Amino acid sequence: MIYIQWGKIYPTKFENIVKLEKFDPSYRAGLYVIMAHKGNGENGISSFRVLYFGQSKNLSERGFPKNHTSYDCWVSQAEGCPLYVATHLMPNSTKENREKLEYSLINDYNLVCNKKKG
């Protein structure tokens, strides 16, 4: 299974890495990460830069991508790189569980597009 891990205090695996325009989220609670794809390195491994963390009780209701309130920030911060999204499913989680992990990730990376949450 392919995944990407973000987080310094609470390392968190995000799976289902896809281009943002092809994102078809499941009806599940969890976190999502928006990333800019910087290309592949010499070893063929993709390189991503995190732009935004979010959470939802139902990922399929978030209105991705263009009607999200931070969409313009993602595009600006990506600096021409393609946008990707990945998810960390948290079935049966509470809003407080998801927010705790989301805020930890946001604080680890001090993201411009998440400034309103900090």
Buried (B, 14 or more C-beta within 10 A) or exposed (E): EEEBEBBEEEEBEBEBBEEBEEBEBEEBBBBBBBBBBBEEEEEEEBEBEBBBBBBBBEBEEBEBBEEBEBBEBBBEBBEEBEBBBBBBBBEEBEEEEBBBBBBBBBBBBEBEBBEEBE
